[in-house]
């Protein structure tokens, strides 16, 4: 089963500043909760580009680390990009990041489609563990971005 997570956030910054921030994979660490133990293992280049392969490690629960490899797909400068899991904790992961210039800043939109392994057990884990954890991760990111870009308008 494929699940969907959508989120929008207004950022009081220019489209250029938003793109500069989000097109640097190094900033992922800054907007990811420490509890995930998120670490970039391999990242060629400081700026994102189509076809870029990025390797991370994430902690599913204390002491249990898993590799997560994503590929950056379909980069449209200052408009959107997609990251897709090549292998990792999900059976399927497709994350569309969109940026739209609006009055006073940028509207950033996320659309994530994902599926879990080990059906039907994965579906039970989705409701109890995965969905709440994803919502916490995106909530944390929202808070960090609000602090990071407060007063930039």
C-alpha positions as CSV (number, residue, x, y, z in Angstrom):
1,X,0.0,0.0,0.0
2,X,1.3,3.4,-0.9
3,X,0.9,6.2,1.7
4,X,1.0,9.9,1.2
5,X,2.3,12.7,3.3
6,X,1.7,16.4,2.3
7,X,3.0,19.5,3.9
8,X,3.2,23.2,3.0
9,X,5.2,25.9,4.8
10,X,5.6,29.6,4.2
11,X,9.2,30.9,4.5
12,X,9.8,34.6,4.6
13,X,12.8,34.4,2.3
14,X,13.6,34.8,-1.4
15,X,13.2,32.0,-3.8
16,X,17.0,32.2,-4.4
17,X,17.7,31.8,-0.7
18,X,15.2,28.9,-0.4
19,X,16.8,27.1,-3.3
20,X,20.4,27.7,-2.0
21,X,19.4,26.2,1.4
22,X,17.4,23.2,0.1
23,X,19.7,22.3,-2.8
24,X,22.6,21.7,-0.4
25,X,22.3,18.1,1.0
26,X,24.4,19.1,3.9
27,X,21.5,21.1,5.3
28,X,19.5,17.8,5.8
29,X,21.4,17.2,9.0
30,X,20.3,20.6,10.4
31,X,16.6,19.9,9.8
32,X,16.5,16.3,10.9
33,X,15.8,15.4,14.6
34,X,18.9,14.1,16.5
35,X,16.9,11.0,17.6
36,X,17.2,9.7,14.0
37,X,21.0,9.6,14.3
38,X,21.0,10.9,10.7
39,X,24.4,10.9,9.1
40,X,25.5,11.5,5.6
41,X,28.0,8.7,4.7
42,X,28.7,9.8,1.1
43,X,27.7,12.9,-0.8
44,X,29.4,13.9,-4.0
45,X,29.3,17.7,-4.2
46,X,28.0,20.5,-2.1
47,X,25.1,21.3,-4.4
48,X,22.4,18.9,-5.5
49,X,22.3,17.8,-9.1
50,X,20.2,15.4,-11.1
51,X,21.5,11.9,-10.8
52,X,23.3,12.6,-7.5
53,X,23.5,9.6,-5.2
54,X,23.6,10.4,-1.5
55,X,24.2,7.7,1.2
56,X,23.0,8.1,4.7
57,X,22.7,6.1,7.9
58,X,19.6,6.4,10.0
59,X,18.8,4.9,13.4
60,X,15.4,3.1,13.3
61,X,15.5,2.5,17.0
62,X,18.4,2.7,19.6
63,X,21.4,0.7,18.4
64,X,19.8,-0.4,15.0
65,X,21.3,1.5,12.1
66,X,20.2,1.1,8.5
67,X,21.7,2.5,5.3
68,X,19.5,4.8,3.2
69,X,20.6,5.6,-0.4
70,X,18.7,8.2,-2.4
71,X,19.0,9.6,-5.9
72,X,18.2,13.2,-6.8
73,X,15.8,13.1,-9.7
74,X,14.2,15.7,-12.0
75,X,15.8,18.9,-10.8
76,X,14.0,22.1,-12.0
77,X,16.2,25.0,-10.8
78,X,14.3,27.1,-8.1
79,X,11.1,25.2,-8.8
80,X,11.3,21.6,-7.6
81,X,13.3,18.4,-7.2
82,X,12.6,14.8,-6.3
83,X,14.5,12.4,-4.1
84,X,13.9,8.7,-4.5
85,X,15.1,5.9,-2.3
86,X,17.3,3.4,-4.1
87,X,17.5,1.2,-1.1
88,X,16.8,1.7,2.6
89,X,14.1,1.4,5.2
90,X,11.2,1.8,2.8
91,X,9.9,-0.4,0.1
92,X,9.2,2.7,-1.9
93,X,10.0,6.4,-1.3
94,X,9.4,9.3,-3.6
95,X,9.6,12.9,-2.2
96,X,8.7,15.9,-4.4
97,X,9.9,19.2,-3.1
98,X,8.3,22.3,-4.7
99,X,9.0,26.0,-4.2
100,X,6.7,28.8,-5.3
101,X,7.4,32.5,-4.9
102,X,4.5,34.2,-3.2
103,X,4.1,37.6,-1.7
104,X,6.6,38.1,1.1
105,X,8.5,34.9,0.6
106,X,8.3,31.3,-0.6
107,X,5.7,28.6,-0.3
108,X,7.5,25.3,0.1
109,X,5.4,22.1,-0.5
110,X,6.3,18.5,0.1
111,X,4.6,15.6,-1.3
112,X,5.9,12.2,-0.1
113,X,4.6,8.8,-1.5
114,X,6.0,5.8,0.4
115,X,5.3,2.2,1.1
116,X,6.6,-0.1,3.8
117,X,8.2,-3.6,3.5
118,X,6.8,-6.8,5.1
119,X,3.2,-6.4,4.2
120,X,0.9,-6.8,6.2
121,X,3.1,-6.4,9.3
122,X,4.5,-3.2,7.8
123,X,1.0,-1.7,7.7
124,X,0.5,-2.3,11.4
125,X,3.8,-0.7,12.0
126,X,2.8,2.2,9.8
127,X,-0.1,3.2,12.0
128,X,1.7,2.7,15.3
129,X,5.3,3.7,14.5
130,X,6.1,5.0,11.0
131,X,3.4,7.6,10.3
132,X,3.7,9.2,13.7
133,X,7.5,9.3,13.3
134,X,7.3,10.9,9.9
135,X,4.9,13.5,11.2
136,X,7.3,14.3,14.1
137,X,10.2,14.6,11.6
138,X,8.3,17.0,9.4
139,X,7.0,18.9,12.5
140,X,10.6,19.2,13.7
141,X,11.7,20.5,10.3
142,X,8.9,23.1,10.3
143,X,10.1,24.4,13.7
144,X,13.8,24.5,12.7
145,X,13.0,26.4,9.5
146,X,10.8,28.9,11.3
147,X,13.7,29.6,13.6
148,X,16.3,29.6,10.8
149,X,14.4,32.1,8.7
150,X,12.7,34.2,11.2
151,X,13.2,37.9,10.4
152,X,14.5,37.3,6.9
153,X,11.6,39.1,5.1
